Amino acid sequence: MTIPPRIARIGAFGALVSTLIIGGTATVASAAAPPAPRTIASSQVIAAVGDICYSDLPSEAHDTLDLIEQGGPYPYPQDGTVFQNREGVLPSQSSGYYHEYTVITPGSDDRGARRIVTGEKQDEDYYTSDHYASFDLVDRGC
């Protein structure tokens, strides 16, 4: 049995009604359910990492990068320790990949909020001025 185009356009319900009126067997193709929307769990925050020219860093960050190149000595015992990347701002890597170093903040009574975080790759240095809320990859070519 052929279902007229107009009835076919009204979907499965129209085909069923047409079959009941005209007679015969009804074959109704079930429409696939639309895919569920993809969501990201609130704990998965993916933040962009910016970049900063080496020349735009504060002079204290230059001092810290020089100390890192020399292998120390560092002004704070926490310098050179593993940075866990708990905030998830930096690209995900295995534990021990990143290390953090203090960038001295003039006038601060403590370590302040500024840090350099290094990765294992050559010249993979990130600067943060807001205690890990955001990072800029240091660009030595500008």
C-alpha positions as CSV (number, residue, x, y, z in Angstrom):
1,M,0.0,0.0,0.0
2,T,1.2,3.5,-0.8
3,I,0.5,6.3,1.5
4,P,-0.3,9.6,-0.2
5,P,2.5,12.2,0.2
6,R,0.3,14.6,2.2
7,I,-0.4,11.9,4.8
8,A,3.2,10.9,4.8
9,R,4.2,14.4,5.7
10,I,2.1,14.4,8.9
11,G,4.3,11.6,10.3
12,A,3.7,8.3,12.0
13,F,0.4,9.3,13.4
14,G,-0.9,10.1,9.9
15,A,0.4,6.7,8.6
16,L,-1.4,4.9,11.4
17,V,-4.7,6.7,10.8
18,S,-4.3,6.1,7.0
19,T,-3.7,2.4,7.6
20,L,-6.8,2.1,9.9
21,I,-9.0,3.9,7.4
22,I,-7.7,2.2,4.2
23,G,-6.8,-1.1,5.7
24,G,-3.6,-3.1,5.6
25,T,-0.5,-3.3,7.8
26,A,1.2,-0.3,9.3
27,T,4.9,0.0,9.4
28,V,6.0,2.9,11.5
29,A,9.6,3.9,11.7
30,S,10.4,5.2,15.1
31,A,12.3,8.4,15.1
32,A,15.5,8.4,17.0
33,A,15.6,10.4,20.2
34,P,17.6,13.5,19.8
35,P,21.1,13.2,21.5
36,A,21.3,14.5,25.0
37,P,23.0,17.8,25.2
38,R,26.7,17.6,26.2
39,T,27.5,19.3,29.5
40,I,30.6,20.0,31.3
41,A,30.7,19.3,35.0
42,S,31.1,22.4,37.1
43,S,34.3,21.0,38.5
44,Q,35.9,21.0,35.0
45,V,36.9,24.5,34.4
46,I,39.1,25.0,31.4
47,A,40.7,28.4,31.4
48,A,42.8,29.8,28.6
49,V,46.4,30.6,29.2
50,G,47.5,33.9,27.8
51,D,50.9,35.1,26.9
52,I,53.2,37.9,27.9
53,C,56.4,39.3,26.4
54,Y,59.5,38.7,28.4
55,S,60.1,42.4,28.3
56,D,56.7,43.1,29.8
57,L,57.4,41.1,32.9
58,P,58.2,43.0,36.2
59,S,61.9,43.2,36.9
60,E,61.5,40.8,39.9
61,A,60.2,38.1,37.5
62,H,63.4,38.5,35.4
63,D,65.4,38.0,38.6
64,T,63.4,34.8,39.4
65,L,63.9,33.5,35.9
66,D,67.7,34.2,36.2
67,L,67.7,32.3,39.5
68,I,65.9,29.3,37.9
69,E,68.6,29.3,35.1
70,Q,71.3,29.3,37.8
71,G,69.6,26.6,39.9
72,G,69.2,28.9,42.9
73,P,69.7,29.8,45.7
74,Y,66.0,30.8,46.1
75,P,64.7,33.3,48.6
76,Y,61.9,30.9,50.0
77,P,62.0,27.2,50.9
78,Q,58.9,26.6,48.8
79,D,60.7,27.7,45.6
80,G,61.3,24.8,43.3
81,T,58.6,22.6,44.8
82,V,56.1,20.7,42.7
83,F,53.2,22.8,41.5
84,Q,50.1,20.6,41.6
85,N,47.9,22.6,39.1
86,R,44.9,22.0,41.3
87,E,43.2,25.0,39.7
88,G,43.4,23.3,36.3
89,V,44.4,26.5,34.5
90,L,47.6,25.1,33.0
91,P,47.5,22.2,30.5
92,S,47.0,18.9,32.3
93,Q,50.3,17.0,32.9
94,S,51.5,14.3,35.2
95,S,52.4,15.1,38.8
96,G,55.9,16.6,39.0
97,Y,55.8,18.2,35.6
98,Y,55.4,21.8,37.0
99,H,57.5,23.6,39.6
100,E,56.8,26.9,41.2
101,Y,59.0,29.9,42.2
102,T,58.3,33.1,44.0
103,V,58.4,36.4,42.2
104,I,59.2,38.9,45.0
105,T,56.6,41.6,45.5
106,P,58.1,44.8,46.8
107,G,56.4,45.9,50.0
108,S,54.8,42.6,50.7
109,D,55.3,41.0,54.2
110,D,54.9,37.5,52.7
111,R,55.6,35.7,49.4
112,G,52.9,37.7,47.7
113,A,50.8,36.5,44.8
114,R,53.3,36.5,42.0
115,R,54.9,33.3,40.8
116,I,56.8,31.7,37.9
117,V,55.7,28.1,37.2
118,T,57.9,26.1,34.9
119,G,57.1,23.1,32.8
120,E,59.6,20.5,31.7
121,K,59.9,21.8,28.2
122,Q,62.5,24.3,27.2
123,D,61.3,27.9,27.9
124,E,58.0,26.7,29.2
125,D,57.7,29.4,31.9
126,Y,54.3,30.7,33.1
127,Y,53.8,34.0,35.0
128,T,50.9,34.6,37.4
129,S,50.4,37.8,39.3
130,D,47.1,36.7,40.9
131,H,48.2,33.5,42.8
132,Y,47.3,30.9,40.1
133,A,43.9,32.4,39.0
134,S,45.4,33.1,35.6
135,F,48.7,32.4,33.8
136,D,50.6,33.9,30.9
137,L,53.2,31.9,29.0
138,V,56.4,33.9,28.8
139,D,57.2,34.7,25.2
140,R,61.0,35.3,24.9
141,G,60.7,36.2,21.2
142,C,58.9,39.6,21.5
